[in-house]
Amino acid sequence: MTRTSLRSKMAIISLTAAMALALPARADQKLFVVDLASDPASLDPQVQWDPDSYAVYRNIFDNLVTRDASGKIVGQVASAWHYKSPTEIVFTIRSDIHFQDGSALTPEDVVYSVKRITNPAFKSPQLSQFDQITGAEVSGPNEVTLSTKTPYPVLLAQLVKLSIVPKAYVEKLGDTAFNQAPMGSGPYRLVSRTRGVKMVLAANEGYWRGKPPFPAVEMHPVPQESTRIADVRTGKADITRILSTDDADALHTDSQVKVLWTPTERVTMLTLNALTGPMQDVRVREAAAMAIDRKTLVEALLRGYAKPVNEPLTPASVGFDPNIADYGYNPDRARALLKEAGVTPQTKFEFLTSPVFDQRVVQALEQMLGDVGINAKIVTVDIATYLKLRQASPQEAGDVSYFRWSCGCQDADGTLFPLFHSSSQWAKYKNADVDAALSAARATLEPQQRLAEYAKALELIHKDVAVVPLFQDVVMFAARKQVQFQPTADESFFLFPMRWKP
């Protein structure tokens, strides 16, 4: 198929239906309504980490540290910290924070939270981002000391995601019940959840940072983006995350709605299972890389919002290497490689994806792979199942998958280690030299040495074609004009700093 015909076909895919005329927003803003793309996979902040889960539980819990609007790491539960030694960091814990049942948040709760998420038996999908922590102890009246295996330069960036959970409450309920009825110290508390329908949150009136902006918040899982946008346009919802750049462009003519967006640390990629199936052959992986016309993807479908990247990092992350080369779009070479590898039209490739992803891009990738002879059949599952499969054994994880990854830490360690170190449940790839480079990078406080190790790992990952990087993603929201909210590179969705300005 020619590039011209491919562009035409993708243009048809990208057409969207006409949307309903905007109606006035609700006059009563005591209730703030958020449409989510999917039902959260978890409300326990130490289990799954995906955008819709995070959008809910991050407003229920406070974290040890956080990032301010400029991206700087600042204290939250911890008011200050200092290094006692290269492998020991001491945190001063605030004494004025209470959980939503009125009990005080203590250093013991901080220690419990650290030990819980780092306990291999707990099997947190976030474990690889915290497994350098070897110890946590109360070391003073309002003090906690964390120890690491080696000097760990990414510790604070990773701790941005460490939510503090109430020890007594979790132990009383157990992990399963806690996931169903989470309680934290954040600005909002969970009132009720009807799976697949809505979550009702109420303002934590005793919140230590001040009064939350909205007395009540409802979050509704609405899988269809067109429905979510219609909800915002008619005032049924106040804000929703969107993926389609076509939809974003169409909203520019609506006087009652605005599009809020920013480039992020998230990279969209086609992951390749190098441990089992036909993708074990590097020639097949290279063919897949050369089959993808990223320029057309970005121009025809993403309308220039996204930027192509040649590696599984974006410029928003420490460790990004601008020197990694493009694989290049070369369908003829891809076909020759597949022939060498013995791939025929009868060779089946499972293409794992989920409805929460931009299906225009998924369909275009399927077509591009098919055009060179990779018979990739899309297997679509809900996001919770998708995440479980991606973390499962290589035999369950599909041959290729559409994948969007953000660590929330804006550091190479949070992406490269979980996705490419062989010890990680996410990794479907193994290279001892990559393992060594990634381990060395997270074990030194010397910035230049870290960058050199990441450059080495990225070159090896590129040579092995362990993944096909596609583009630096953007985060986009459709919101009522009155909503004041600034998206950030780490894709945080915090209700507390939001405002409604008539």
Secondary structure as UniProt FT lines:
FT   HELIX           3..14
FT   TURN            29..30
FT   STRAND          31..36
FT   TURN            45..46
FT   HELIX           51..57
FT   TURN            58..60
FT   STRAND          65..67
FT   TURN            69..70
FT   STRAND          73..75
FT   STRAND          78..85
FT   TURN            86..87
FT   STRAND          88..93
FT   TURN            100..101
FT   HELIX           107..118
FT   HELIX           120..122
FT   TURN            125..126
FT   HELIX           127..129
FT   TURN            130..132
FT   STRAND          133..140
FT   TURN            141..142
FT   STRAND          143..148
FT   TURN            153..154
FT   HELIX           155..159
FT   TURN            160..161
FT   HELIX           167..173
FT   HELIX           175..180
FT   STRAND          188..194
FT   TURN            195..197
FT   STRAND          198..203
FT   TURN            205..206
FT   TURN            208..209
FT   STRAND          216..221
FT   HELIX           225..233
FT   TURN            234..235
FT   STRAND          239..242
FT   HELIX           245..250
FT   HELIX           251..253
FT   TURN            255..256
FT   STRAND          257..272
FT   TURN            274..275
FT   HELIX           278..280
FT   HELIX           282..291
FT   HELIX           294..296
FT   HELIX           297..301
FT   TURN            303..304
FT   STRAND          307..308
FT   TURN            315..316
FT   TURN            322..323
FT   HELIX           331..340
FT   TURN            341..342
FT   TURN            345..346
FT   STRAND          348..353
FT   TURN            355..356
FT   HELIX           359..372
FT   STRAND          375..380
FT   HELIX           383..391
FT   HELIX           394..396
FT   STRAND          400..405
FT   HELIX           413..420
FT   TURN            422..423
FT   HELIX           432..441
FT   TURN            442..443
FT   HELIX           447..464
FT   STRAND          467..480
FT   TURN            481..482
FT   STRAND          483..484
FT   TURN            489..490
FT   TURN            496..497
FT   STRAND          499..500
//
